[in-house]
Amino acid sequence: MAFTATTLSTACAATDVQISVAAATNFAANQYVKIDEEFMKIASSYTSGTIIPVSRGQNGTVVAAHVITANVVTAPISSTAVSDWTGPSASTIVSYPLSARRRKVVSYTTAGAISLPVAGEDLVVILNSTVALAMTLAVPTKDLDGTIIWVGGNGAAAHTIQFTGGLSGAGSSYDIITVNATAPIVVSAMAINGLWNAIAAIPVAGTVTNVTGTLT
């Protein structure tokens, strides 16, 4: 793969026609850029520099605001790199189910509430901060049954995720997961009958005040 990754050095509003990146190595005119779920195309006038003019909402994606330090990914346009952006060729017939779950990716740089997904949608939350963020997640509505949420850190920090009412409704003794700053984990939970239930892919140890995710 010939991907190059950097981060936004300033936040990008939905109305912006340029992005500012931390490093512009391997960025070139007419290349595609992906930030969260939005594809952009670098303008043909771009030559160099970390302020990059772009056309928004490419490949049928939705134009959206993006927070500072959100990941920015690009790949060169060349005959040897066509397969870098995964997708079927024009001659390929692809069958899709009539109704499929959508996976949404969002980034947070400040502490606060994580917005609940909508029914039929799973959610990936990336915490873009090297400072520990205290995040909260409201009780899911019952139409979210089967929804999965993943929360991971993009930086070495002991983030906390507080589940209102506790995991599986167990209350305040089991409502906070602390991410190990040295070996970060991805916290995952599924909404079932109006409650967030932990998906225990790794050992989970409980105390009287919180639940701590650890690697062994």
Residue pairs with C-beta under 8 A, 6 or more apart in sequence:
1 75
1 84
2 75
2 76
2 80
2 81
2 84
3 73
3 74
3 75
3 84
4 25
4 26
4 27
4 73
4 74
4 75
5 71
5 72
5 73
6 21
6 22
6 23
6 24
6 25
6 71
6 72
7 21
7 22
7 68
7 69
7 70
7 71
7 72
7 128
8 19
8 20
8 21
8 22
8 35
8 66
8 67
8 68
8 69
8 70
8 72
9 20
9 21
9 22
9 50
9 68
10 20
10 68
11 65
11 66
11 67
11 68
12 19
12 20
12 35
12 65
12 66
12 70
13 65
14 56
14 63
14 64
14 65
16 56
17 53
17 54
17 55
17 56
18 51
18 52
18 53
18 54
19 33
19 35
19 40
19 51
19 52
19 54
19 72
20 50
20 51
20 52
21 27
21 50
21 52
21 72
22 50
23 50
24 48
24 49
24 50
24 52
26 74
26 76
27 33
27 42
27 46
27 52
27 74
28 42
28 46
28 76
28 77
29 42
29 43
29 44
29 45
29 46
29 47
30 41
30 42
30 44
30 77
31 41
31 42
31 74
31 75
31 76
31 77
32 39
32 40
32 41
32 42
32 58
32 59
32 74
32 75
32 77
32 85
33 39
33 40
33 41
33 42
33 52
33 54
33 72
33 73
33 74
34 40
34 72
34 73
34 74
35 66
35 70
35 71
35 72
35 73
36 64
36 66
36 70
36 71
36 105
36 106
36 107
37 61
37 62
37 64
37 104
37 105
38 56
38 57
38 58
38 61
38 62
38 63
38 64
38 66
39 57
39 58
39 59
39 61
40 54
40 55
40 56
40 57
40 58
41 54
41 55
41 58
42 52
42 53
42 54
42 74
43 52
43 53
43 54
43 55
45 53
46 52
46 53
56 63
57 63
66 107
67 107
67 108
67 109
67 128
68 109
68 128
69 107
69 109
69 128
69 129
69 154
70 107
70 126
70 128
71 107
71 126
71 128
71 154
75 81
75 84
75 85
76 84
88 94
99 120
101 120
101 121
101 122
101 146
102 120
102 121
102 122
103 121
103 122
103 123
103 124
104 117
104 121
104 122
104 123
104 124
105 124
105 126
106 115
106 123
106 124
106 125
106 126
107 125
107 126
107 127
107 128
107 154
108 114
108 125
108 126
108 127
108 128
108 129
108 133
108 135
109 127
109 128
109 129
109 133
110 129
110 133
111 133
111 134
111 135
112 135
112 136
113 135
113 136
113 137
113 138
114 123
114 125
114 135
114 136
114 137
114 149
114 151
114 161
116 123
116 137
116 138
116 140
116 141
116 144
117 123
117 144
117 147
117 149
119 141
119 143
119 144
119 147
121 147
122 147
122 148
122 149
122 150
123 147
123 148
123 149
123 150
124 149
124 150
124 152
125 135
125 149
125 150
125 151
125 152
126 152
126 153
126 154
127 133
127 135
127 151
127 152
127 153
127 154
127 155
127 157
127 159
128 154
128 155
129 153
129 154
129 155
129 157
129 159
130 155
130 156
130 157
131 157
132 157
132 158
132 159
132 160
132 181
133 157
133 159
133 160
134 159
134 160
134 162
135 151
135 159
135 160
135 161
135 162
136 161
136 162
136 164
137 149
137 161
137 162
137 163
137 164
137 196
138 164
139 164
139 165
139 194
139 195
139 196
140 147
140 191
140 194
140 195
140 196
141 194
142 193
142 194
144 191
145 191
145 192
145 193
146 190
146 191
146 192
147 190
147 191
148 188
148 189
148 190
148 191
148 199
149 188
149 189
149 190
149 191
149 196
150 186
150 187
150 188
151 159
151 161
151 186
151 187
151 188
152 184
152 185
152 186
152 187
153 159
153 179
153 184
156 181
156 182
156 184
157 179
157 181
158 178
158 179
158 180
158 181
159 178
159 179
160 176
160 177
160 178
160 179
160 210
161 176
161 177
161 179
161 187
162 175
162 176
163 175
163 176
163 177
163 189
163 196
164 175
165 171
165 175
165 195
166 172
166 173
166 174
166 175
167 174
167 175
167 189
167 195
167 196
167 197
167 198
167 211
168 174
168 195
168 196
168 197
168 198
169 195
173 206
173 208
173 209
174 206
174 210
174 211
175 210
175 211
176 209
176 210
176 211
177 187
177 198
177 204
177 210
177 211
177 212
177 213
178 210
178 211
178 212
178 213
179 185
179 187
179 213
180 212
180 213
180 214
180 215
183 215
185 202
185 213
185 214
185 215
187 213
188 198
188 199
188 201
189 196
189 197
189 198
189 199
190 196
190 197
190 199
191 197
198 204
198 211
202 213
202 214
202 215
202 216
203 214
203 215
203 216
204 211
204 212
204 213
204 214
205 211
205 212
205 214
206 212
